[in-house]
Amino acid sequence: MQRWIVLGAVAIVLMLGGGAFAFHTYKQNRPHPVWVPLPINPELPSDERKKIAKNLKAKLDQPEILLQVCKDLGLTKKWEIGADEAAAELSKRLFVKVGEAASPMGNVPSINVGVSGKNKEKEDSEAISMRLMKDVWKILGINPPQRKEP
């Protein structure tokens, strides 16, 4: 009888361990888009915002820019693929959407430039989004905001 109890306890422990592993894997593979909001003039009409976002997406989606981002961040080593494949993958993940950003004066319209990815790739997605903002500033012809030194 004691053998059956021990066998049942082992089976329960293995099932709970397997369930915890499956749940952890599920949570790590959930979608986790990361973006940087770029506030814009609230008086700008909605059609104009969409036009700007579409134009910005087209310019950011150029192979030269994506290859440079892959090179700067070392995505070919991280993703273990060639430079062209990394740029193509980045092109699939890149998005530019019209949305809202929180500001001290309340919510203001914004253009969100970001990358969609999985929860386990959050650090890579954040780095890619911040790197893309350098190109956004160049494309828009605006000087980037000054960063405070710690």
C-alpha positions as CSV (number, residue, x, y, z in Angstrom):
1,M,0.0,0.0,0.0
2,Q,2.8,2.4,0.9
3,R,4.4,1.8,-2.6
4,W,1.2,3.0,-4.2
5,I,1.1,6.1,-2.1
6,V,4.7,6.9,-2.9
7,L,4.0,6.2,-6.6
8,G,1.0,8.5,-6.5
9,A,2.9,11.3,-4.8
10,V,5.7,11.0,-7.4
11,A,3.1,11.2,-10.2
12,I,1.5,14.3,-8.7
13,V,4.9,16.0,-8.3
14,L,5.8,15.3,-11.9
15,M,2.5,16.5,-13.1
16,L,2.7,19.7,-11.1
17,G,6.3,20.3,-12.3
18,G,5.3,19.6,-15.9
19,G,2.4,22.0,-15.6
20,A,4.6,24.7,-14.1
21,F,7.1,24.3,-17.0
22,A,4.3,24.4,-19.6
23,F,2.8,27.6,-18.0
24,H,6.2,29.3,-17.9
25,T,6.9,28.4,-21.5
26,Y,3.4,29.7,-22.5
27,K,4.0,33.0,-20.7
28,Q,7.5,33.5,-22.4
29,N,6.0,33.0,-25.9
30,R,3.1,35.4,-25.5
31,P,3.2,38.5,-27.8
32,H,5.0,41.5,-26.3
33,P,5.2,44.5,-28.7
34,V,7.5,47.4,-27.6
35,W,7.2,50.9,-29.0
36,V,8.4,54.4,-28.5
37,P,5.7,57.1,-28.7
38,L,6.5,60.2,-30.7
39,P,4.0,62.9,-29.6
40,I,2.6,65.1,-32.4
41,N,0.5,68.2,-32.6
42,P,-3.1,67.5,-31.3
43,E,-4.6,69.9,-33.9
44,L,-3.2,67.7,-36.8
45,P,-6.2,66.0,-38.6
46,S,-6.4,62.2,-38.3
47,D,-5.8,61.7,-42.0
48,E,-2.6,63.7,-41.8
49,R,-1.4,61.6,-38.8
50,K,-2.0,58.4,-40.8
51,K,-0.3,59.7,-43.8
52,I,2.8,60.6,-41.7
53,A,2.8,57.2,-40.1
54,K,2.6,55.5,-43.5
55,N,5.4,57.6,-44.9
56,L,7.6,57.0,-41.9
57,K,7.0,53.2,-42.1
58,A,8.0,53.2,-45.7
59,K,11.2,55.0,-45.0
60,L,12.1,52.9,-42.0
61,D,11.4,49.7,-44.0
62,Q,14.3,50.4,-46.4
63,P,16.8,47.5,-46.5
64,E,19.8,49.9,-45.9
65,I,18.3,51.1,-42.6
66,L,17.3,47.7,-41.4
67,L,20.7,46.2,-42.2
68,Q,22.4,49.0,-40.3
69,V,20.1,48.4,-37.3
70,C,21.0,44.7,-37.4
71,K,24.7,45.5,-37.7
72,D,24.6,48.0,-34.8
73,L,22.8,45.7,-32.4
74,G,24.5,42.4,-33.5
75,L,21.1,40.8,-34.3
76,T,22.8,38.3,-36.7
77,K,24.6,36.7,-33.8
78,K,21.7,36.9,-31.3
79,W,19.2,35.4,-33.8
80,E,21.9,33.1,-35.4
81,I,20.9,34.0,-39.0
82,G,22.5,35.9,-41.9
83,A,22.3,39.7,-42.2
84,D,19.7,39.6,-45.0
85,E,17.5,37.2,-43.1
86,A,17.8,39.4,-40.0
87,A,16.8,42.5,-41.9
88,A,13.8,40.6,-43.4
89,E,12.7,39.4,-40.0
90,L,13.0,42.9,-38.6
91,S,11.0,44.2,-41.5
92,K,8.2,41.8,-40.6
93,R,8.3,42.9,-36.9
94,L,8.5,46.6,-37.5
95,F,5.3,48.7,-37.1
96,V,4.4,52.4,-37.1
97,K,1.0,53.2,-35.8
98,V,-1.0,56.2,-34.8
99,G,-1.9,56.1,-31.1
100,E,-1.8,58.2,-27.9
101,A,0.9,59.0,-25.4
102,A,0.7,60.0,-21.8
103,S,2.1,63.4,-21.1
104,P,2.0,65.9,-18.2
105,M,-0.9,67.7,-19.9
106,G,-2.9,64.5,-20.4
107,N,-3.1,62.1,-23.4
108,V,-1.8,63.5,-26.7
109,P,-1.8,61.9,-30.1
110,S,1.4,60.1,-31.0
111,I,3.0,58.0,-33.7
112,N,4.2,54.8,-32.1
113,V,7.4,53.3,-33.7
114,G,8.1,49.8,-32.5
115,V,8.7,46.1,-32.9
116,S,6.5,43.2,-32.2
117,G,8.0,40.2,-30.6
118,K,7.7,37.6,-27.8
119,N,7.9,38.2,-24.1
120,K,11.3,36.4,-23.9
121,E,12.7,38.8,-26.5
122,K,11.7,41.9,-24.6
123,E,15.3,43.3,-24.2
124,D,16.0,42.9,-27.9
125,S,12.7,44.6,-28.8
126,E,13.5,47.5,-26.6
127,A,17.0,47.9,-28.0
128,I,15.6,47.8,-31.6
129,S,12.9,50.4,-30.9
130,M,15.4,52.8,-29.3
131,R,17.8,52.3,-32.2
132,L,15.1,52.9,-34.7
133,M,14.4,56.3,-33.1
134,K,17.8,57.5,-34.2
135,D,16.7,57.0,-37.8
136,V,13.3,58.5,-37.1
137,W,14.9,61.7,-36.0
138,K,17.0,61.8,-39.1
139,I,14.1,61.1,-41.4
140,L,11.9,63.8,-39.8
141,G,14.8,66.3,-39.7
142,I,14.5,67.0,-36.0
143,N,17.2,67.2,-33.5
144,P,16.8,64.4,-30.9
145,P,15.9,65.5,-27.4
146,Q,18.8,66.0,-25.0
147,R,19.3,63.1,-22.6
148,K,20.1,63.9,-19.0
149,E,23.4,62.5,-17.8
150,P,23.3,60.6,-14.5
